[in-house]
Amino acid sequence: MNFNMVLLAGNLTKDPEIRYTPGGDPVLNFVVGTNRRYTTKAGEQKEEASFVGCTAWGKTAENIATYLKKGDPIWIQGRIKAEEYEDKDGKKQSKTKVTVDFMQFIGRKKEDPNEPEPKEAE
């Protein structure tokens, strides 16, 4: 049996910028930052940050780009995908990203009371 699922809750590290494929499909690449707090065996409080690259497609991409900005919290469910590419020197490189299957808006305060409620995306 194979299983590939990621649950991730964090904050956007910059304002999302949507783009469209030549076929007109919306796609959004973004980074979610997460923090982990822990205590060492010596009792010292530590914190580490992780930054996870994510890709969303379709209505999910449009909703993230429309309703979220840098620093806003987001909860995503997706799957890990390894991407291979050539760098500017022609060397093969790879990176691991999360392809978003579902997202949820979490803990965001409306700055404008007339702002429409975001729609759930799948």
FENNORZI-V987440 format. One record per pair of residues at least 6 apart in sequence whose C-alpha atoms are under 6 Angstrom apart, sorted by the first residue. I is the first residue (numbers start at 1). J is the second residue. If there is no record, write none. Layout:
I&J / I&J
//
This chain:
4&79 / 5&78 / 5&79 / 6&77 / 6&78 / 6&79 / 7&76 / 7&77 / 8&75 / 8&76 / 9&74 / 9&75 / 10&32 / 10&33 / 10&34 / 10&73 / 10&74 / 11&32 / 11&33 / 11&71 / 11&72 / 11&73 / 11&74 / 12&31 / 12&32 / 12&70 / 12&71 / 12&72 / 13&31 / 13&70 / 13&71 / 14&70 / 15&69 / 15&70 / 16&65 / 18&28 / 19&26 / 19&27 / 20&26 / 20&27 / 26&57 / 26&58 / 27&56 / 27&57 / 27&61 / 28&55 / 28&56 / 28&61 / 29&54 / 29&55 / 30&53 / 30&54 / 31&52 / 31&53 / 31&54 / 32&51 / 32&52 / 33&50 / 33&51 / 34&49 / 34&50 / 35&48 / 35&49 / 36&47 / 36&48 / 37&46 / 37&47 / 38&45 / 38&46 / 39&45 / 39&46 / 53&97 / 54&97 / 54&98 / 54&99 / 55&99 / 55&100 / 56&100 / 60&121 / 73&106 / 74&105 / 74&106 / 75&103 / 75&104 / 76&102 / 76&103 / 77&100 / 77&101 / 77&102 / 78&99 / 78&100 / 78&101 / 79&98 / 79&99 / 80&97 / 80&98 / 81&96 / 81&97 / 81&98 / 82&95 / 82&96 / 83&94 / 83&95 / 84&93 / 84&94 / 85&92 / 85&93 / 86&92 / 86&93 / 102&122
//
